[in-house]
């Protein structure tokens, strides 16, 4: 009898219908387009689950509280990411650190833009961090500030990361000439000793902890994962971190994020604004990196292919692969992958530090 009464009382809102379509779109992108399937598939399925009538959300809420509200999942995921990263191209060409820093421009420009559009400063900072092009950092900052827009921020961050090969090329072509895109860069890597590879993650953690204490947790877990990779005595754990740990955490992270994708929270005017601001952040990041490289070429004899600047965002390894592919399209003998990879992994470090600096800045202003 109660079920019959519930069925008669049931009203399916158009907002819930929109969320079912969004969930279906994410699943389509994951399966058909193979865009971040380990994340978009559970996120899309979770969005559908969270917007079905008569479905209890307590299990997903428990997962959210245990993994995201506690900041556990982003930290564990960073161990896996750190274990995947080879900092060799960066260590053999340290000037790539500059491109990682320049490509964080979008974070701070978007902070100003979101504030000007009326978002409270804490929410504006949470939105701006989409420009980090780094899902775990976006989750960490949005959760730190307790932003009411966590769902939209998380979806924007991971969706745009997956769309880097589509977003970046038009921007790069718009601000570079074909001659600039054809600049060849020789890759003559110096020998990076095992001792340097081991000391690097330790020193980065110490320096980041001193300069940007709010980034210490994220950068520390990222560097710990890299230390597992480079130490040479934990190979089996390194492989587990790169595969089993990273894959499992990514799956449950996607399901957890869907808790914030309930129709009443997600289908709002603010969500549309956040998606547009997130796109603007990615565009500003790309512009910042490319324009910095062009400016650098004004003062150096040995020219840098300005596309390398676009690889300075944190979306690893999509950004470096995108730049490499564009280089080959312009000149089939121009191999930019290792240079782009150096800028890309420097962007991974820079984005986490930028997130810590953003938290510090906003706390001082509040």
Residue frames relative to the residue before (quaternion, step in Angstrom):
aa qw qx qy qz dx dy dz
X 1.0000 0.0000 0.0000 0.0000 0.00 0.00 0.00
X 0.6547 0.5145 -0.3110 0.4582 3.56 0.96 -0.90
X 0.6279 0.5397 -0.3316 0.4522 3.57 1.03 -0.81
X 0.6497 0.5109 -0.3178 0.4646 3.58 0.96 -0.87
X 0.6432 0.5148 -0.3185 0.4688 3.57 1.00 -0.86
X 0.6462 0.5206 -0.3203 0.4569 3.57 1.00 -0.81
X 0.6522 0.5262 -0.3175 0.4438 3.56 1.00 -0.84
X 0.6634 0.4872 -0.3042 0.4797 3.57 1.03 -0.78
X 0.6883 0.4742 -0.2772 0.4738 3.58 1.11 -0.69
X 0.5183 0.6837 -0.3962 0.3269 3.56 1.25 -0.36
X 0.0157 0.7647 -0.6434 0.0329 3.50 -0.99 0.98
X 0.2058 -0.7860 0.5756 0.0924 3.54 -0.67 1.14
X 0.2796 -0.7996 0.5113 0.1450 3.56 -0.45 1.20
X 0.5979 -0.5640 0.4215 0.3831 3.55 -1.21 0.45
X 0.5882 0.5724 -0.3717 0.4338 3.59 1.12 -0.59
X 0.6541 0.4948 -0.3138 0.4783 3.58 1.01 -0.80
X 0.6097 0.5429 -0.3424 0.4650 3.56 1.11 -0.67
X 0.6267 0.5308 -0.3273 0.4673 3.58 1.03 -0.80
X 0.6714 0.5037 -0.3025 0.4516 3.57 0.94 -0.88
X 0.6136 0.5247 -0.3540 0.4721 3.59 1.07 -0.63
X 0.6468 0.5057 -0.3168 0.4749 3.57 1.04 -0.76
X 0.6376 0.5164 -0.3279 0.4683 3.58 0.99 -0.81
X 0.6357 0.5234 -0.3241 0.4657 3.56 0.99 -0.84
X 0.6600 0.5056 -0.3005 0.4674 3.56 0.97 -0.86
X 0.6350 0.5320 -0.3239 0.4570 3.57 1.06 -0.78
X 0.6528 0.5094 -0.3160 0.4631 3.59 0.95 -0.84
X 0.6408 0.5102 -0.3187 0.4769 3.58 1.02 -0.79
X 0.6312 0.5344 -0.3237 0.4596 3.58 1.03 -0.82
X 0.6718 0.4942 -0.2996 0.4634 3.59 0.88 -0.95
X 0.6533 0.5253 -0.3114 0.4476 3.57 1.05 -0.78
X 0.7638 0.3855 -0.2007 0.4772 3.57 0.85 -0.98
X 0.7558 0.4033 -0.2212 0.4660 3.55 0.72 -1.08
X 0.7829 0.3159 -0.1539 0.5134 3.58 0.94 -0.93
X 0.3230 -0.7852 0.4706 0.2402 3.57 1.35 -0.12
X 0.3427 0.7289 -0.5078 0.3057 3.57 0.98 0.92
X 0.8153 -0.2229 0.1076 0.5235 3.57 -0.40 1.26
X 0.0337 0.8638 -0.5027 0.0053 3.64 0.84 0.89
X 0.6247 0.5563 -0.3549 0.4176 3.61 1.01 -0.71
X 0.7391 0.3711 -0.2243 0.5154 3.58 1.16 -0.46
X 0.7100 0.4697 -0.2832 0.4416 3.60 0.77 -1.00
X 0.6089 0.5582 -0.3641 0.4302 3.62 1.06 -0.62
X 0.7139 0.4030 -0.2882 0.4947 3.67 0.69 -0.88
X 0.6130 0.5459 -0.3584 0.4446 3.61 1.06 -0.64
X 0.6763 0.4881 -0.2884 0.4703 3.58 0.94 -0.89
X 0.6540 0.4968 -0.3138 0.4764 3.57 0.96 -0.85
X 0.6517 0.5173 -0.3120 0.4586 3.57 0.99 -0.83
X 0.6197 0.5432 -0.3442 0.4500 3.60 1.04 -0.73
X 0.6439 0.4964 -0.3194 0.4868 3.57 1.03 -0.74
X 0.6567 0.5295 -0.3076 0.4401 3.57 0.88 -0.96
X 0.7039 0.4911 -0.2708 0.4359 3.58 0.91 -0.96
X 0.7558 0.3817 -0.2098 0.4889 3.60 1.16 -0.36
X 0.4430 0.6555 -0.4737 0.3870 3.54 1.23 0.55
X 0.5100 -0.6512 0.4546 0.3303 3.62 -1.00 0.70
X 0.8450 0.2101 -0.1754 0.4593 3.54 -1.23 0.67
X 0.5350 0.6188 -0.4158 0.3975 3.60 1.22 0.25
X 0.3715 -0.7187 0.5440 0.2226 3.56 -0.85 0.99
X 0.2629 -0.7853 0.5450 0.1313 3.56 -0.94 0.91
X 0.3580 0.7836 -0.4625 0.2097 3.57 1.26 0.11
X 0.6479 0.5266 -0.3342 0.4373 3.61 0.96 -0.79
X 0.6758 0.4691 -0.2954 0.4857 3.58 0.93 -0.87
X 0.6192 0.5352 -0.3456 0.4590 3.57 1.05 -0.71
X 0.6288 0.5279 -0.3291 0.4665 3.59 1.00 -0.80
X 0.6462 0.5141 -0.3075 0.4728 3.55 1.01 -0.87
X 0.6472 0.5217 -0.3138 0.4587 3.56 1.00 -0.86
X 0.6822 0.4877 -0.2915 0.4602 3.57 0.86 -0.96
X 0.6912 0.4893 -0.2829 0.4503 3.58 0.97 -0.85
X 0.8098 0.3393 -0.1494 0.4546 3.58 0.95 -0.85
X 0.7768 0.3201 -0.1747 0.5134 3.57 0.99 -0.80
X 0.6672 0.4837 -0.3124 0.4725 3.58 0.84 -0.89
X 0.6948 0.4416 -0.2635 0.5028 3.57 1.13 -0.65
X 0.4073 -0.7372 0.4296 0.3256 3.59 1.39 -0.17
X 0.3669 0.7642 -0.4677 0.2503 3.60 1.26 0.27
X 0.6923 0.5069 -0.3003 0.4166 3.59 0.77 -1.02
X 0.6614 0.4874 -0.3420 0.4560 3.68 0.81 -0.79
X 0.6588 0.5123 -0.3187 0.4494 3.59 0.97 -0.79
X 0.6701 0.4839 -0.3021 0.4750 3.58 0.92 -0.87
X 0.6335 0.5330 -0.3331 0.4512 3.57 1.03 -0.77
X 0.6374 0.5318 -0.3324 0.4476 3.58 1.05 -0.70
X 0.5671 0.5567 -0.3996 0.4570 3.61 1.10 -0.45
X 0.6715 0.4949 -0.2904 0.4688 3.57 0.93 -0.91
X 0.6519 0.5068 -0.3192 0.4650 3.58 0.95 -0.86
X 0.6468 0.5281 -0.3168 0.4499 3.58 0.95 -0.88
X 0.6592 0.5094 -0.3065 0.4605 3.57 1.03 -0.79
X 0.6476 0.5253 -0.3173 0.4516 3.60 1.18 -0.50
X 0.6824 0.5499 -0.2856 0.3879 3.57 1.06 -0.77
X 0.1874 -0.7334 0.6444 0.1087 3.52 -1.05 0.90
X 0.2113 -0.8104 0.5368 0.1026 3.59 -0.42 1.20
X 0.3369 0.7815 -0.4710 0.2320 3.59 1.29 0.11
X 0.6802 0.4804 -0.3171 0.4539 3.67 0.77 -0.90
X 0.6563 0.4969 -0.3122 0.4742 3.58 1.08 -0.65
X 0.6804 0.4921 -0.2934 0.4570 3.57 0.90 -0.89
X 0.6767 0.4744 -0.2981 0.4776 3.59 1.09 -0.59
X 0.7702 0.1718 -0.1075 0.6047 3.59 1.30 -0.27
X 0.1304 -0.8749 0.4605 0.0747 3.60 0.58 1.18
X 0.5618 0.6143 -0.4101 0.3725 3.62 1.10 -0.43
X 0.5196 0.6359 -0.4146 0.3922 3.60 1.24 -0.23
X 0.4834 0.6459 -0.4370 0.3977 3.58 1.26 -0.23
X 0.6190 0.5739 -0.3416 0.4133 3.58 1.05 -0.77
X 0.6753 0.4966 -0.3004 0.4552 3.57 0.99 -0.82
X 0.6076 0.5440 -0.3476 0.4627 3.57 1.12 -0.62
X 0.6619 0.4948 -0.3004 0.4763 3.57 1.04 -0.79
X 0.6685 0.5203 -0.3053 0.4350 3.60 0.90 -0.94
X 0.6896 0.5059 -0.2811 0.4353 3.58 1.03 -0.76
X 0.5706 0.5635 -0.4019 0.4420 3.60 1.24 0.23
X 0.3279 0.7837 -0.4739 0.2319 3.59 1.31 0.09
X 0.6390 0.5763 -0.3266 0.3911 3.56 0.96 -0.88
X 0.5780 0.5960 -0.3811 0.4067 3.59 1.08 -0.63
X 0.7621 0.4073 -0.2107 0.4571 3.55 0.71 -1.09
X 0.6086 0.5215 -0.3535 0.4824 3.59 1.13 -0.54
X 0.6680 0.4944 -0.2959 0.4709 3.57 1.00 -0.83
X 0.5714 0.5693 -0.3765 0.4558 3.59 1.13 -0.59
X 0.6777 0.4774 -0.2876 0.4796 3.59 0.89 -0.95
X 0.6672 0.5127 -0.3026 0.4477 3.59 0.96 -0.87
X 0.6652 0.4956 -0.3043 0.4682 3.59 0.93 -0.90
X 0.6331 0.5190 -0.3283 0.4711 3.59 1.02 -0.74
X 0.6584 0.5140 -0.3064 0.4565 3.57 0.98 -0.86
X 0.6776 0.4836 -0.2866 0.4742 3.58 1.16 -0.58
X 0.6595 -0.5756 0.2813 0.3931 3.57 1.28 0.17
X 0.4673 0.6547 -0.4682 0.3657 3.59 1.20 0.12
X 0.5265 -0.6038 0.4824 0.3544 3.61 -1.02 0.72
X 0.6602 -0.5658 0.3144 0.3810 3.57 -1.07 0.76
X 0.6561 0.5090 -0.3232 0.4540 3.62 0.93 -0.85
X 0.6674 0.4733 -0.2986 0.4913 3.59 0.99 -0.80
X 0.6153 0.5459 -0.3425 0.4540 3.59 1.05 -0.76
X 0.6501 0.5042 -0.3120 0.4753 3.59 1.00 -0.81
X 0.6465 0.5215 -0.3145 0.4596 3.58 1.00 -0.83
X 0.6512 0.4919 -0.3043 0.4914 3.57 1.08 -0.72
X 0.6543 0.5467 -0.3141 0.4176 3.57 0.92 -0.94
X 0.6401 0.5571 -0.3375 0.4074 3.58 1.02 -0.74
X 0.4238 0.6614 -0.4826 0.3872 3.61 1.25 -0.02
X 0.6256 0.5673 -0.3204 0.4291 3.54 1.15 -0.71
X 0.5088 0.6292 -0.4311 0.3993 3.59 1.23 -0.13
X 0.2528 -0.7885 0.5144 0.2233 3.58 1.27 -0.41
X 0.5991 0.5272 -0.3262 0.5067 3.52 1.16 0.73
X 0.3853 -0.7774 0.4504 0.2107 3.58 -0.27 1.28
X 0.6925 0.4767 -0.3082 0.4452 3.64 0.70 -0.96
X 0.6471 0.5037 -0.3294 0.4680 3.61 1.00 -0.73
X 0.6262 0.5312 -0.3342 0.4626 3.59 1.02 -0.76
X 0.6543 0.5037 -0.3064 0.4736 3.57 0.96 -0.88
X 0.6549 0.5363 -0.3073 0.4348 3.56 0.91 -0.97
X 0.7068 0.4580 -0.2709 0.4662 3.60 0.78 -1.01
X 0.6617 0.5041 -0.3169 0.4556 3.61 0.89 -0.90
X 0.6660 0.4838 -0.2983 0.4830 3.57 1.03 -0.78
X 0.6053 0.5685 -0.3504 0.4332 3.59 1.04 -0.78
X 0.7442 0.3778 -0.2105 0.5091 3.57 0.95 -0.88
X 0.3980 -0.7357 0.4678 0.2856 3.59 1.26 -0.08
X 0.1624 0.8323 -0.5158 0.1217 3.56 1.06 0.72
X 0.4475 -0.6922 0.5047 0.2569 3.54 -1.03 0.85
X 0.6821 0.4804 -0.2745 0.4782 3.57 1.29 -0.22
X 0.1942 0.8328 -0.5040 0.1216 3.59 1.15 0.50
X 0.6498 0.5417 -0.3275 0.4208 3.58 0.89 -0.90
X 0.6901 0.4715 -0.2793 0.4727 3.57 0.82 -1.01
X 0.6407 0.5312 -0.3228 0.4507 3.59 1.00 -0.82
X 0.6785 0.4936 -0.2925 0.4587 3.58 0.89 -0.92
X 0.6540 0.5021 -0.3151 0.4700 3.58 0.95 -0.88
X 0.6561 0.5103 -0.3127 0.4597 3.60 0.93 -0.89
X 0.6610 0.5296 -0.3166 0.4271 3.58 0.86 -0.97
X 0.7464 0.4047 -0.2381 0.4717 3.58 0.74 -1.00
X 0.6252 0.5383 -0.3493 0.4442 3.60 1.05 -0.68
X 0.6900 0.4663 -0.2860 0.4740 3.58 0.89 -0.89
X 0.5743 0.5589 -0.3836 0.4590 3.60 1.12 -0.55
X 0.6798 0.4864 -0.2864 0.4683 3.56 0.94 -0.90
X 0.7206 0.4481 -0.2367 0.4732 3.57 1.15 -0.66
X 0.2891 0.7886 -0.4993 0.2129 3.61 1.24 0.22
X 0.6757 0.4903 -0.3281 0.4421 3.68 0.83 -0.80
X 0.6756 0.4531 -0.2929 0.5025 3.60 1.22 -0.32
X 0.6961 0.4993 -0.2739 0.4372 3.59 0.97 -0.89
X 0.7415 0.4874 -0.2579 0.3821 3.57 0.75 -1.03
X 0.6474 0.5667 -0.3669 0.3536 3.68 0.71 -0.87
X 0.6723 0.4801 -0.3434 0.4468 3.69 0.79 -0.78
X 0.6375 0.5221 -0.3312 0.4597 3.58 1.03 -0.74
X 0.6516 0.5184 -0.3135 0.4565 3.57 0.92 -0.91
X 0.6817 0.4861 -0.2973 0.4589 3.58 0.87 -0.94
X 0.6327 0.5681 -0.3322 0.4082 3.59 1.06 -0.72
X 0.7916 0.3087 -0.1467 0.5065 3.60 1.06 -0.69
X 0.6971 0.3845 -0.2844 0.5341 3.60 1.23 0.28
X 0.4028 -0.6718 0.5572 0.2757 3.52 -1.26 0.42
X 0.6441 -0.5124 0.3794 0.4227 3.55 -1.23 0.32
X 0.6138 0.5567 -0.3425 0.4428 3.56 1.06 -0.75
X 0.6522 0.5008 -0.3120 0.4759 3.58 1.00 -0.80
X 0.6796 0.4932 -0.2967 0.4548 3.58 0.95 -0.84
X 0.6684 0.4887 -0.2939 0.4776 3.59 1.26 -0.33
X 0.4006 0.7156 -0.4875 0.2996 3.61 1.24 0.03
X 0.2673 -0.7698 0.5622 0.1410 3.55 -0.81 1.04
X 0.1352 -0.7757 0.6135 0.0594 3.52 -1.09 0.75
X 0.3318 -0.7438 0.5466 0.1945 3.55 -0.64 1.11
X 0.1964 -0.7700 0.5953 0.1188 3.53 -1.07 0.75
X 0.0915 0.7816 -0.6045 0.1240 3.53 -0.40 1.30
X 0.1232 -0.8512 0.5051 0.0724 3.55 0.37 1.19
X 0.3850 -0.6904 0.5600 0.2479 3.51 -1.02 0.82
X 0.5877 -0.5683 0.4316 0.3812 3.53 -1.23 0.29
X 0.1512 -0.7733 0.6124 0.0645 3.55 -0.76 1.09
X 0.3262 -0.7863 0.4942 0.1764 3.55 -0.38 1.21
X 0.6382 -0.5257 0.4053 0.3899 3.52 -1.27 0.42
X 0.6250 0.5516 -0.3398 0.4354 3.58 1.02 -0.80
X 0.6494 0.5101 -0.3115 0.4702 3.59 1.00 -0.86
X 0.6538 0.5189 -0.3128 0.4532 3.57 0.96 -0.87
X 0.6707 0.4804 -0.2973 0.4806 3.59 1.05 -0.70
X 0.6881 0.4890 -0.2830 0.4553 3.57 0.95 -0.89
X 0.5746 0.6407 -0.3777 0.3417 3.58 1.05 -0.74
X 0.7126 0.4332 -0.3011 0.4624 3.68 0.63 -0.92
X 0.6243 0.5335 -0.3470 0.4529 3.59 1.08 -0.64
X 0.6865 0.4815 -0.2811 0.4668 3.58 0.88 -0.96
X 0.6301 0.5298 -0.3413 0.4538 3.60 0.98 -0.78
X 0.6410 0.5245 -0.3201 0.4599 3.58 0.98 -0.83
X 0.6669 0.4997 -0.3006 0.4639 3.57 0.93 -0.91
X 0.6831 0.4895 -0.2909 0.4573 3.59 0.85 -0.97
X 0.6652 0.4936 -0.3045 0.4703 3.59 0.93 -0.89
X 0.6431 0.5347 -0.3213 0.4441 3.56 1.02 -0.78
X 0.6732 0.4749 -0.2913 0.4862 3.58 1.12 -0.66
X 0.7513 0.4175 -0.2196 0.4616 3.58 0.84 -1.00
X 0.7985 0.0584 -0.0027 0.5992 3.59 1.03 -0.75
X 0.1829 -0.8477 0.4871 0.1033 3.61 0.43 1.23
X 0.6308 0.5541 -0.3440 0.4204 3.60 1.06 -0.68
X 0.6718 0.4775 -0.3019 0.4791 3.58 1.23 -0.35
X 0.4276 0.7610 -0.4305 0.2296 3.57 1.29 -0.26
X 0.6541 0.5197 -0.3351 0.4356 3.61 0.91 -0.85
X 0.7080 0.4580 -0.2760 0.4613 3.57 0.75 -1.04
X 0.6902 0.4662 -0.2952 0.4681 3.57 0.80 -0.95
X 0.6245 0.5552 -0.3315 0.4381 3.56 1.08 -0.73
X 0.6837 0.4620 -0.2915 0.4838 3.59 0.90 -0.86
X 0.6125 0.5383 -0.3445 0.4653 3.59 1.08 -0.70
X 0.7088 0.4536 -0.2556 0.4759 3.57 0.87 -0.97
X 0.5935 0.5506 -0.3697 0.4559 3.58 1.11 -0.58
X 0.6300 0.5238 -0.3273 0.4707 3.58 1.02 -0.80
X 0.6650 0.4914 -0.3044 0.4728 3.58 1.00 -0.79
X 0.6203 0.5416 -0.3388 0.4550 3.57 1.07 -0.72
X 0.5991 0.5443 -0.3494 0.4720 3.59 1.08 -0.71
X 0.6563 0.5208 -0.3026 0.4544 3.57 1.01 -0.88
X 0.7895 0.3985 -0.1728 0.4336 3.55 0.78 -1.07
X 0.5646 0.6482 -0.3935 0.3260 3.61 1.10 -0.50
X 0.3894 -0.7714 0.4352 0.2528 3.59 1.18 -0.52
X 0.7089 0.4306 -0.2723 0.4876 3.60 1.21 -0.08
X 0.7228 0.3686 -0.2302 0.5373 3.58 1.30 0.01
X 0.0888 0.8538 -0.5084 0.0685 3.56 0.97 0.85
X 0.6645 0.5018 -0.3190 0.4526 3.59 0.93 -0.84
X 0.6520 0.4938 -0.3125 0.4831 3.59 1.04 -0.75
X 0.6102 0.5489 -0.3465 0.4542 3.57 1.07 -0.70
X 0.6645 0.4918 -0.2975 0.4776 3.57 0.94 -0.88
X 0.6437 0.5186 -0.3193 0.4634 3.59 1.01 -0.81
X 0.6498 0.5162 -0.3142 0.4612 3.58 0.99 -0.84
X 0.6814 0.4997 -0.2886 0.4502 3.58 0.97 -0.87
X 0.7923 0.3119 -0.1478 0.5031 3.56 1.00 -0.76
X 0.7878 0.3394 -0.2123 0.4680 3.60 0.18 -1.22
X 0.6936 0.4712 -0.2957 0.4576 3.60 0.78 -0.99
X 0.6928 0.4831 -0.2919 0.4488 3.59 0.76 -1.03
X 0.6789 0.4953 -0.2996 0.4517 3.59 0.91 -0.87
X 0.6722 0.4981 -0.3037 0.4558 3.57 0.89 -0.89
X 0.6743 0.4875 -0.3026 0.4648 3.58 0.88 -0.92
X 0.6244 0.5413 -0.3406 0.4484 3.58 1.02 -0.76
X 0.6536 0.5204 -0.3134 0.4515 3.58 0.96 -0.85
X 0.7229 0.4193 -0.2634 0.4819 3.59 0.75 -0.98
X 0.5703 0.5754 -0.3791 0.4472 3.59 1.18 -0.50
X 0.6547 0.5185 -0.3097 0.4546 3.57 0.95 -0.89
X 0.6568 0.4885 -0.3066 0.4858 3.58 0.98 -0.80
X 0.6469 0.5319 -0.3208 0.4422 3.58 0.97 -0.83
X 0.6308 0.5491 -0.3277 0.4394 3.57 0.97 -0.90
X 0.6233 0.5829 -0.3451 0.3906 3.58 1.01 -0.77
X 0.5051 0.6402 -0.4293 0.3882 3.62 1.20 -0.29
X 0.7193 0.4059 -0.2356 0.5122 3.58 1.13 -0.66
X 0.5965 0.5640 -0.3624 0.4413 3.58 1.26 0.31
X 0.2888 0.7392 -0.5418 0.2768 3.55 1.10 0.68
X 0.6460 -0.5943 0.3184 0.3578 3.55 -0.96 0.94
X 0.6931 0.4965 -0.2982 0.4291 3.59 0.83 -0.93
X 0.6848 0.4519 -0.2759 0.5007 3.57 1.23 -0.46
X 0.7609 0.4413 -0.1903 0.4360 3.55 1.01 -0.86
X 0.7348 0.3961 -0.2379 0.4966 3.60 0.85 -0.90
X 0.3570 0.7105 -0.5092 0.3294 3.53 0.24 1.35
X 0.6490 -0.4954 0.4002 0.4162 3.54 -1.29 0.25
X 0.6280 0.5574 -0.3332 0.4288 3.57 1.05 -0.79
X 0.6144 0.5527 -0.3522 0.4393 3.60 1.04 -0.71
X 0.6382 0.5140 -0.3232 0.4733 3.58 0.97 -0.85
X 0.6502 0.5123 -0.3127 0.4659 3.58 0.97 -0.87
X 0.6496 0.5179 -0.3164 0.4579 3.60 0.99 -0.84
X 0.6407 0.5169 -0.3284 0.4631 3.59 0.97 -0.80
X 0.6642 0.4872 -0.3008 0.4806 3.59 1.00 -0.79
X 0.6519 0.5035 -0.3126 0.4731 3.58 0.99 -0.80
X 0.6317 0.5282 -0.3304 0.4613 3.57 1.03 -0.75
X 0.6370 0.5078 -0.3209 0.4831 3.56 1.02 -0.79
X 0.6329 0.5265 -0.3280 0.4633 3.58 1.01 -0.83
X 0.6297 0.5412 -0.3344 0.4459 3.59 0.99 -0.81
X 0.6594 0.4958 -0.3090 0.4732 3.60 0.95 -0.84
X 0.6498 0.5126 -0.3193 0.4616 3.57 0.98 -0.82
X 0.6574 0.5025 -0.3062 0.4706 3.59 0.96 -0.87
X 0.6118 0.5479 -0.3456 0.4539 3.59 1.03 -0.76
X 0.6804 0.4933 -0.2860 0.4604 3.54 0.84 -1.02
X 0.6543 0.5089 -0.3043 0.4694 3.56 0.94 -0.90
X 0.6476 0.5410 -0.3196 0.4310 3.57 0.92 -0.91
X 0.6846 0.4873 -0.2836 0.4620 3.56 0.90 -0.92
X 0.6884 0.4810 -0.2885 0.4599 3.58 0.88 -0.97
X 0.6831 0.4857 -0.2956 0.4583 3.59 0.86 -0.91
X 0.6020 0.5396 -0.3614 0.4645 3.60 1.10 -0.61
X 0.6533 0.5064 -0.3133 0.4675 3.59 0.96 -0.85
X 0.6413 0.5134 -0.3238 0.4694 3.59 0.99 -0.79
X 0.6515 0.5052 -0.3146 0.4704 3.59 0.98 -0.81
X 0.6274 0.5445 -0.3289 0.4492 3.57 1.03 -0.82
X 0.6424 0.5480 -0.3179 0.4312 3.57 1.02 -0.78
X 0.5767 0.5933 -0.3746 0.4185 3.59 1.19 -0.41
X 0.7787 0.3466 -0.1541 0.4998 3.57 1.16 -0.59
X 0.7038 0.4228 -0.2650 0.5056 3.59 1.23 0.03
X 0.4836 -0.6632 0.4926 0.2892 3.54 -1.13 0.66
X 0.7218 0.3727 -0.2222 0.5392 3.54 1.00 -0.86
X 0.2783 -0.8245 0.4749 0.1315 3.53 -0.20 1.31
X 0.3150 -0.7176 0.5971 0.1708 3.49 -1.26 0.69
X 0.4507 -0.6395 0.5357 0.3177 3.57 -0.97 0.75
X 0.4126 -0.7632 0.4278 0.2535 3.63 -0.41 1.15
X 0.5257 0.6284 -0.4201 0.3902 3.58 1.19 -0.33
X 0.5350 0.6333 -0.4001 0.3907 3.58 1.18 -0.54
X 0.6046 0.5846 -0.3537 0.4094 3.58 1.07 -0.73
X 0.6353 0.5417 -0.3304 0.4403 3.59 1.07 -0.71
X 0.6291 0.5387 -0.3315 0.4517 3.59 1.18 -0.52
X 0.5249 0.6686 -0.3986 0.3444 3.59 1.25 -0.11
X 0.5116 0.6062 -0.4499 0.4103 3.59 1.22 -0.02
X 0.6147 -0.6274 0.3582 0.3166 3.54 -1.21 0.50
X 0.4861 0.6838 -0.4377 0.3233 3.61 1.22 -0.26
X 0.0354 0.8334 -0.5426 0.0993 3.56 0.09 1.36
X 0.6498 -0.2824 -0.7056 -0.0109 1.61 -1.70 1.88
X 0.3046 0.8068 -0.4779 0.1671 3.61 1.26 0.20
X 0.6687 0.5220 -0.3150 0.4256 3.58 0.92 -0.93
X 0.6779 0.4816 -0.3055 0.4639 3.60 0.90 -0.87
X 0.6446 0.5098 -0.3288 0.4653 3.60 1.00 -0.72
X 0.6250 0.5438 -0.3340 0.4496 3.58 1.05 -0.78
X 0.6679 0.4892 -0.2953 0.4769 3.59 0.91 -0.93
X 0.6434 0.5219 -0.3244 0.4565 3.59 0.92 -0.86
X 0.6639 0.5029 -0.3074 0.4603 3.58 0.91 -0.89
X 0.6530 0.5070 -0.3179 0.4642 3.59 0.97 -0.82
X 0.6225 0.5429 -0.3357 0.4528 3.58 1.07 -0.72
X 0.6696 0.4937 -0.2933 0.4711 3.57 0.98 -0.85
X 0.6103 0.5503 -0.3520 0.4481 3.59 1.10 -0.64
X 0.6986 0.4546 -0.2607 0.4872 3.58 1.06 -0.76
X 0.7831 -0.0202 0.0635 0.6183 3.57 1.10 -0.77
X 0.3482 -0.7900 0.4621 0.2027 3.61 -0.28 1.22
X 0.6956 0.4346 -0.2794 0.4992 3.61 1.24 -0.15
X 0.5555 0.5970 -0.3895 0.4282 3.58 1.27 0.23
X 0.0496 -0.8270 0.5596 -0.0213 3.57 -0.23 1.28
X 0.0609 -0.8460 0.5285 -0.0346 3.54 -0.27 1.33
X 0.3864 0.7858 -0.4454 0.1865 3.57 1.27 -0.16
X 0.7119 0.4613 -0.2895 0.4433 3.60 0.75 -0.96
X 0.6213 0.5132 -0.3419 0.4835 3.60 1.05 -0.70
X 0.6700 0.4962 -0.2968 0.4656 3.56 0.92 -0.94
X 0.6317 0.5303 -0.3353 0.4552 3.59 1.03 -0.76
X 0.6248 0.5367 -0.3397 0.4541 3.59 1.02 -0.73
X 0.6687 0.4773 -0.2941 0.4884 3.57 0.96 -0.88
X 0.6471 0.5564 -0.3119 0.4177 3.56 1.02 -0.86
X 0.7070 0.4333 -0.2749 0.4867 3.60 0.86 -0.89
X 0.5921 0.5305 -0.3815 0.4718 3.59 1.15 -0.44
X 0.6131 0.5461 -0.3367 0.4610 3.56 1.14 -0.63
X 0.5853 0.5711 -0.3637 0.4461 3.57 1.13 -0.64
X 0.6794 0.4635 -0.2799 0.4952 3.57 0.95 -0.90
X 0.6779 0.5181 -0.2974 0.4285 3.57 0.86 -1.01
X 0.6482 0.5317 -0.3344 0.4305 3.60 0.96 -0.77
X 0.6475 0.5029 -0.3214 0.4738 3.59 1.02 -0.77
X 0.6509 0.4964 -0.3169 0.4790 3.57 0.95 -0.84
X 0.6318 0.5295 -0.3297 0.4601 3.60 1.01 -0.79
X 0.6262 0.5326 -0.3343 0.4609 3.57 1.06 -0.73
X 0.6575 0.5030 -0.3011 0.4733 3.57 1.01 -0.83
X 0.6489 0.5060 -0.3108 0.4758 3.57 1.01 -0.81
X 0.6286 0.5394 -0.3309 0.4521 3.57 1.04 -0.77
X 0.6427 0.5113 -0.3235 0.4699 3.58 0.95 -0.84
X 0.6605 0.5118 -0.3035 0.4579 3.57 0.92 -0.93
X 0.6569 0.5253 -0.3032 0.4479 3.58 0.93 -0.93
X 0.6972 0.4745 -0.2808 0.4580 3.56 0.83 -1.00
X 0.6368 0.5280 -0.3388 0.4482 3.60 0.97 -0.79
X 0.6591 0.5004 -0.3150 0.4648 3.60 1.02 -0.70
X 0.6905 0.4804 -0.2786 0.4634 3.57 1.10 -0.68
X 0.6316 0.5443 -0.3351 0.4389 3.58 1.15 -0.56
